[in-house]
Amino acid sequence: MNEERTLRFFATSDGSRGVDVTSVYTPIDKPVIFGDTKEAGLVAVRVAGAIAKTSVITQSTGAISADPKDEKLVWGKKADWCDITGQIDGKTYGVAVLDHPSNPQHPSNWHVRHYGLLAANIFGLSAFDKANAKGAGNLTIEKEKPVTFRYRVIIHTGDAKSAGLDQKFAEFAAGK
């Protein structure tokens, strides 16, 4: 399989920083299967330890987890975007990943943990929900039929709401 990955770095008018990640996967001789596992995701970030220790996880659906005890509210759930924020020296910083609406199986499920992991993961369906059969998260890419994934990573100050992530997602979805 071939992968062509493009990264575009930019700044937004509110001072946030961003990275657009576009990956095109093309099988060469036969179909390729991305297997059903929670230990995957095409875009993943790890936040600084200080952020992880004070983390709040927010999703586009309105789901919020401010404590590892309520992580089930966000882990494995579907959303257009997912954000993790926390404190460094008393100031709030965060990182969000936005899942483009053209991606296969949009909206993505999120493998997100208070220890600092944030990954868009459409592959772990049997782990995220035990009602799903093993293999439910498999994605087959047919020979010579490329599949494109687009994600936007936003690094921001403040919490998810003050970062304007709904607006940033709308702009990303509109091709801006």
C-alpha positions, 0 to 999 in steps of 0.5 A: 500500500502507498500512503501520501501524507500532506501536512499544512501548518497555519495560525488562526486569527485568534492565535491558535495554531493548526495542522491539517493532516491529509492521508491518501491510502492506495492498495497496490496489489490487493485489498488492504484491511485496517483491523478492528482495534482500539489501539489505532487511529490515523491521527493521535496526540499526547498532551504534556503531563501537566495538561493530563493531570488537570485534563478536561475532555470535551466533544462536539456532542456536548459530552464533557469528562472532567474526571477519569471516573466519568471518562466513559462519557467520552471514550469510544463515543462518536463526535465531529471533534474531541478536545483535551485541555488542562493547566500549565502553570495556572494557564489553560491550554488544549489540543483538539482533533477535528474529523472531516465529514468526508472521512470514512465512517464520520463522525469518528469514535475517540480513543481519549483518556485523561492520561493525555491520549487523544486519537480519532479512531474509527477502527475500535468498534468492538472495544468501544461497544461490546455489542459490536462483533469482533471485526465491526471496525474493520475498514477494507480499502480496495485495490486501486481505489484510494481512500482519503482521510482529513483531520485538523489539529488545533492547539489553543489557549483556554477551554474548548468553548473559548477556542471556538471549536464548533466554528473551526469545525464548520470552517474545516468542513467547508474547506477553509 
